Amino acid sequence: MTRKNYFFFPPPSVLLKLENLQPSGSFKIRGIGRTCQQVQVSATGQWEEGRKQVRLVGSSGGNAGVAMAHAAWKLGVGLTLFVPESTRKE
């Protein structure tokens, strides 16, 4: 392709998947959020708040923990999250 012909072709499209714009700041919310929903449904038998008390338990010192905390908050369920002592406190 010569330089002259280049201008007859449309510029290529670039699509970006901006995972940093997810509510928890990473892609982890998609998988963990779905898992938390499934746990809630299996415990209560429905998507809304059920009669049974649901509490999630997990362990993470990174994005997975942030995603689990966000999912629990959105679902209105309790969460006990164990964070390793070696996790940075930033």
N, C-alpha and C positions, 0 to 999 in steps of 0.2 A: 504494500500500500504506500503510495507516495504521499508526500505532505499535502499536495493539492487535493487528493481524494479524501483525506482525513476529515475534512469539514463537512462532507456529505453524510457522515455517520453520526447518529445521535450519541451524546456522551453516555458512558455506561452508568447504570444505576447502582448505587451502593446502599444496601440495607444494613442497619446496625441493630443488634439486639442488646439494648442497654439494661443489663441485669442490675446495674447499680441504682436504677430507678425503682426497683422492687421495694415494697414497704420495709423489708428487713435489710436492704442494702446488698443482697446477693441472690443468686439463683436458688438457694436452699429452701426458700419459702414455698416453692411449688411442690416439691416432694414431701417435705415435712408437714406443710399445711394440709395436704391431701391425707397423709397418714393420721394426723390429729383428727380430721373430720371423720375418718373411718372408725377410729377408736370411740369417738363420741357417739356415732350412730350405733355401733355394736353394743355400747353400754346402755344407751337410752332407748334405742329402737326408733329414733326420730332425729331430724336435723335440729329442731328447736331444743331449748332447754328441757331436759327430761326430769323425771321424778327422781332418778338416781343421781347421786353426787358423783361427778366425774373429776378425776384429778390425774394429770399427766405427770410422768416422771422421766427425766432424761439426764444426760451428762454431755457437756460440751463446753469448751472454752473459746469457741469461735462463732462463725456465722451460723452454724446449725443451732446453737443455743439461742442466738438472737431470733432466728426464724421460729423456733419452738415457742419462745416467749410471746412473739407477735401472734402466732396462730392461737395459742391458749387465750390470749387477751381478746382476740376477735371472736372466738367461740364461747367466751364467757365461762371457761373452765379453769380450775386451779392448776398450778404447775409447781413442781419441785424440781429444780435444776441444779445438778451437782457440777461445780466448776473446779477444774484442777487448780491446785495452789500455784502452779507454774504459769498460769494465764496472766498476761499483762493486764494491768489495771487502767488502761487508757480508755 
